[in-house]
């Protein structure tokens, strides 16, 4: 739930009447400023989270947004001009290095490190300007050490100010694209805002030009606690920012405006991002994505099409030769059959562990590959991806386990 504010109070004591109203009456204020010896934070979107004890009580409140600073004035909510996020994989997706190191020709020559200025990719969508920028972050100790790395940020601005939560919704499509591109769990690593509402305060109490103020959102608080992805998980994305450019990012955002397209993307992103450790819900959710993707691809949007037919559209759209596993029709039938065998209690057959694993991995890969043609990815990029381990490992799993897909969708496994 993010930060939790605990407030002790005594029931029946008049000086705590406001706390009694907050907790016993379940009517907390919309916002509060909390201060201690370590600084000031501003809590907004407060919700009652219970209270314990009698008559000495402790009530609990949780905020939807927590700003690491003191505002000019306390408001119920804050609409800000600029909102910035850090997301796992964004620097690798951008593919722009802000740190260059010269290779000396001999040990006697000095090694030179060049830190490049910021680079930007900017696009507009629905009245909001989004920008991916990279910069070099460095630290040094004279005569001792020098560390530098490239960091990437996604910044969003709007002339008509928005709440941080509204900005987060506008950035959600890019996070979804990153998850599909890498096929790995990616987390929001941090957020910040920049607005006149939160100025830089000097020691004499004067308000100066605003700087970056860290903000923690309830919706992404759990992400920051997740382990960072391995470097190997971020080494070979399906596509990169260089492949898409600004036109590709605009196209992705337009695709995401379509409700049917979002219904195709969001379950698959949730699965890749760890929605379940169990294969059964992973396959069912991925099949939901494939069904919606097939419906999206159908120019007539015919209702109540068979799952098999919708999945077959997606298999065909990959443009890949799956003959090492089976035919396109057979693969579509296998995914649909395995999914339905899991869902329906009147089905006599259930997939065994091996069958469930190979079909689930195949379904996730096919769903990821849907974005290659929808984003008009260059043929060279597609060819490079099908030669990566992401594709070869799925095919190899079928081969190592002696599993092939028959035309009727059943799986034949060597004894």
N, C-alpha and C positions, 0 to 999 in steps of 0.2 A: 504493500500500500504506500510505499515511500515513507517520508518522515512522519513521525508520530509525536504529537505534543501532549504531554501529561501535565494536568493541572490539579494540584491538591487544594481541597477546600473543606469547610466544615458546614454541614447542613444545619440550618437553624440559627446560624450566626449571621447577623445582618450585614456585616462587612463583606460577606461572600455571596450576597444576593445575586450579583451578576453571574457568578459561576453556577449557582443553583439553577438559574434560568437557562444557562447554556446546556447543562448536562441533565438535570432532572426534567427540565422542560423540553430538552432536545431542540433548543433554538440557539445554536452557536452563531457568532458573528460571521459575516462573509470573509473578513480578513483580520489579521492581527500582526503586530510587530513584536518579535521576540528578541530580547537583548540579554547578553550575559558578558562575562569578562573576555570572551573570545570574539565578540562582534555582534552584528545585527543581521537578522534575516526577516524577510517579509513573507507571511503565509497568506495565501488567497485560496478561495474555493473551499473553505473549511467545512468539514462534515463531522457529525457526531459519531464517535466510535465506541460509545459505551462508558460506564462508570462503575466503580466498585467501592465497597466499604460503607459503614454506617456507625456513627454520624460523620466520622473522619473519612472523607472520600477522595478518590483520584479519578478525574474524568479524562477522557482521551479524545483528541481531535486529529484529523488527518487533512492536509491541504492538497489540492489538485496541482498547485504550483508553488514553489518555494524560491524566492529571489534572495541571493546572497548579498544583500545590501539594504540600505535605508532609503526609502523614497522621499520625494519632496513632500508628499502628503499621503495619508493613508486612504486608499480607495478600495471599493469592493472588488474590483478587478482592474487589470492593467492591459491596455492596448498599446502595443509598442510598434516602433517603426522598423526595427530590424531584429531578426532571429537567426541564430547560427547553430548548426549541429555538427558533431563529429560522428561518423559512422564507420564501423569496421569495413575495410576493403575499399574505401573511397579513394585513398591515395593510389592503391594498386590499379583500380579501375581507371583513374585519370591518366595513369601511365606517364606522368610528368615528374621527372626528377629535379628537385631544386638544389641538389648537392652534386658537384662534379669534382672528381679528384684526378689530378694529372698522374700519368704513369712515368716515373723517372727512368731514364735509360741506364743509369748506374746508381750505385749506393751513394755516390758522392753528390749527386744532384738532389736539390730539395724537392719535397712533395708539396704540391699546391692544391689547396681545397678552395673551390669557388662556390659561393652561395648565391644562387640566382634569385632575382626579385620574384614577387608573386606572379603567377600565371592564372588566367581567368577563362572560364567558359560561362557565358551568360545567355539566358533565354527567358522569355516571358510567357506566362500562361494564366489566364483567368484573372488578369489584373495584378498578378504578383510577379516580381522579378526574382528569378533564382540564379545563383552564381556558385559554381564550383571553383574554388581557388586553392592553390597550393603555395606553401612557403617553407623555408628552411628554418627549423628550430635548432638552436645550437647552444652549447655551454662549453666553457674552457677554463682551464687553470694554467696560468703561465708556467711553462717549463714542465708541466705535469701531464695534461691530457686535453683532448679536444674531441667533443662528441657533436655530431650533427645528423639530423634526419629530416625527411620530407613529411610534412603533415598536410592533410587536405581537409577542407571545410566546405559545408554547404550552407550558404547564406541566403535568406529570403527577405525581401523588403516589399512594402506595400504603401502607397500614398495614403490610403485610408487604413489607419492602424488596425492590427488584429491582436488577439490574445495569443500567447505562446502556444496554447493548445490548438488554435486554428492554424497557426503556422505549421505545427507538427503534421496536421492532416494534409497540408499542401506539399509537405516533403515526403510523405509516406510512399508515393509512387516510385521515387528514386531508390528508396531502401528496398522496395520489392524488386526493382530491376537488378540491383546489386546481388540480392539473394539468388535470383534465377541465374545471373551471369556466373557466379562462383559456385553455386550448388552447395553452399556451406552456411552454417549458422552465423549470422552477422548481427551485431548489437549496436544500439545507440550508445555512444561513449560519453556524451556530454552535450549540454546546450548552454547557450548564453544569449543575452539580449543587449541591445544598445539603444537607449532612448533617454530623452530629457527627463522622463519621470524618475530615473535613477541616476542622478549626477555623481560626479566624484566629489566627495566631501573632504575639505582640508581641516587641519587641526583647529583652526579658529572658527569652524562652523560654516564657512562659506561654501557655496555650491559652485563647482567648476564644470568644465565640459565633460559630458558623460563618456565613460569607457565601457569595456565589456563587463557585464555582470552575469555571473554564473546563475543558471536557473535549473532546478530539478523538477521534472514533471512526474506526476503519479503514474502516468501511462507507461513511462519508460524507466522508472526507478529500478526495476529488477534487472534491466539490461546491463547497467554499469557493474553489477556484481558477477556477471558471467565471465568466464575465462576468455582471454583473447584468442582468436583463431590462430592455428598454426600457420607459419609462413608458407608451408607446402599447400595449404588449402586456398591460398590467395595467389598462387604462382601463375596459374593458367586460366584466366576467366574465359568464358565462352565468347565474349566480345568485350571491347573496351571503349572508352570515351573517344579514342582516336578513330575507331570504326564508325561511330555514330555521328560525332560532331554535334553542333547545335541543332541542325535539322532533325537528327535522330532523337534527341532528347525531347524536342517539341512534339514529334510524332508519338513518342511513348506516352507523354502526358495526355495527348488527344485520345489515344487508345484507352487510357485509364479512365477517361470521362464516361466511357460506355459501361453501364451497370453490368451487362452480360460479360464483358471482358474482365471486369473486376472480380466477378464471381468465378471466373476461370483462374485468375492469378492468385487470389488470396488464400484458398485452401492449400495450394501447392507451396506457397511461401511459408505458411504456417507449419507444414510438414517438414520442410527443409530446415526451418528454424527451431525444430525440436518440439513440435506440438505433442508428440507421443513417442515413447521408446518402443512401443509395440507395433508390429508390422501390420496387423489387421486394420487398425484405424488409419495408419499411414496409407495403405492401399485404397481404402474406401474414400478418404479425403482426396487423394490424387485422382481417383476415378471421377469424383465430382468435378475436379478441375478440367479433366479431359472432356467430360460430357459438356460442360459449359463452353470450352474452347471449340468443340465441334459444332455446337449450336451457333456460336459466334461466327464461325466460318461458313455456315450454311447461308447462301444468299437469300433463301426463301424463309429462313427461320421457322422451319416446320415444327410444330409442337409434337411432343410425345414420340420422338424418334427413338429407336432402340439404342441402348448404350453402345452396343457393338458398332453401329453405324457412325455415331459421333466420334468414337475413338478412332475408327478407320480414317476419318478425315484428318485427324491429327497425325496419325502415322504417315499418311501420304504427304502431309505438309512438311515433314522433316526433310524430304528429298534424299534420304539416306537408304543405302542398300542393306536391308536387314536379312538377306537370304541366309546368312550364317546361323540365324535363329529360326526363321520361318518366313512365310509370306506376309504381306501387309494385312491381308484379310484374316489370316490365322492368328497373327499377333493381336489384332483388335478383338477377335473373338476370345482369345485367351485372357486378356485383361478384363473384358466384360464378364466372362464366365467365372473367373476366379473371384471377382468382386461380388457377383450375385450369389455364388456359393457361400460366401461369408455372411452376406446380409440376410438371406432368407432361410428361416428355420426348416422349411419343408424340403430343402435341397439335401439329397442323401450324401453328396460328396463334399468334402472339405479339403482344401489344399494342404499338403504336408509342409514341413518347415522349409525344405529346399525350394519347392514350387512357390511358396509364398515369398521367399526372399528374392528369387530371380525375377518374378513378375512385378514385385513392388519396385525394385531398382529400375527395371525397364520402363515402367509407367512414369516414374519421376523423371527419367532422362528424356522421354518423349515429350513430356509436358514442358520441361525446360527449353527444348529445342523449338517450341512453337514461336518464340520471339525472334528467331533468326530471320525468317522470311517476312514476318509482320513489320519488322524494323528495317527491311530492305538492306540487310547486312551484305557487304561485299562477298562475292563467291569465294575469294581467297580466304576470308575469315571463316566461312563455313567449313571449307576444306581443312583448314588448320585445326578446327575444333574436333572434327570427327577422327582425327589422328591422335588426340590426346587420351590420357588414361581414363578420363570421365566416360568416354564411349567404349574404349577397348576393354576396360575392366568389366563393364556390364556384359559384353559379348563373351568375354573370357569366362565369366561366372557360369554362363549356360554351358560352355564347352567343358569346363573342368568338372561340372556335376553331371555331365552326360545328358543334358536336358535339351530337347528340341520341341518346337511348337508345330503341331499338326494343323492341317487345313481347317479342321472342325473346332479348333481352339483348345483341344485337349493337349496335355503335356506328356511327352514320352520321355521316360527317364531310364537310362541304362541300369541294369541290375548291378 
